[in-house]
Amino acid sequence: MSIKSKIDCPECGVPIHFESSLLLAGQAFSCSNPSCGVTISLTATDKEVVSDAFDKFEQMRNEATHQAGRYDA
């Protein structure tokens, strides 16, 4: 699953939009301010940490969805 998100550029504060699966695949994402030029990407070490975090998030989301379904019945 890919999560679309954004973070504020550390240089100018304008949002940098990214997709988790593409970020983990090594793609860099640029600040949407054309005069800024900042990009974000992950190092090999960061990829493992972020991938683990996304996996844990997905697991928690699935568990919450499953539990919510039990209460809706």
Secondary structure, 3 states (H helix, E strand, C coil): CCCEEEEECCCCCCEEEEEHHHHHCCCCEECCCCCCCCEECCCHHHHHHHHHHHHHHHHHHHHHHHHHHHHHC
